[in-house]
Amino acid sequence: MRFNSETSSDGVREHLFTLDEIPGVLWTPDGAVGPRPLIVMGHGGGQHKKAPGVVARAFRFVTECGFAVVAVDVPGHGDRPKDENYDRIVTENQARAAAGEELAPLIAGFQALVARRTVPEWQGVLDAVQELPFVGAGPVGYWGVSLGCGLGVPFVAAEPRVRAAVLGLGGALASAEAARRITVPVEFLVQWDDERVPREQGLALFGALGSAEKTLHANPGGHGEIPRFELDSTIRFFARHLS
């Protein structure tokens, strides 16, 4: 892991790093010493590791809970180099959707392809971050919706260090098989009028989760309209399971 820069603002220290050419960012309490819970965050499609929603959530996890938070750019996003194969698939999917094909199966196929690469990448990032003395090998949580859900479900299913996860805006077509292997507590977000992921697909993914403790939070509105108050619930959820 190579640190490229460090800055501090409002009690939060931001560390930009590169690990095996994967660009990432780690947020910790300013002056952090000793181990602490860590949240791995997955960004949405077309976004990046420092998208405004990611940063806003990270700052609250750090300042209100004392957690560390890490996020990386997934392939083809942010500071990662362009991937011609991924770009071609995205362009083809856009054309097929414009021609009238159902969008959800196209999204599901793309997410499954990317997940095969991101799961081992995220596990490597988790290894490196937990070796830092101001993070340590404490309990781990995962937060990710939309693309972050499609990639996060197989990551949580494969990673035994994750003790709790907030997921949502994803469908069963992408990751129902992996969801059945998840047994940790999950808070799952559904937007009732989601124009990208059909409601029945989101409910089916929630139903597929193998967790004994899982809670469905359904709110009116479209794909990008999660109410702000859901972050308050997320903080309480992680504080309960990781602190």
Secondary structure, DSSP 8 states (H G I E B T S, - for coil): -EEEEEEEETTEEEEEEEETTEEEEEEEETT--S---EEEEE--TT--TT-HHHHHHHHHHHHHH--EEEEE--TTSTTS---HHHHHHHHHHHHHHHTT--HHHHHHHHHHHHHHHHHHHHHHHHHHHHTSTTT-S--EEEEEETHHHHHHHHHHHH-TTEEEEEEES--HHHHHHHHTT--S-EEEEEETT-SSS-HHHHHHHHHH---SSEEEEEESS-TT---THHHHHHHHHHHHHH-
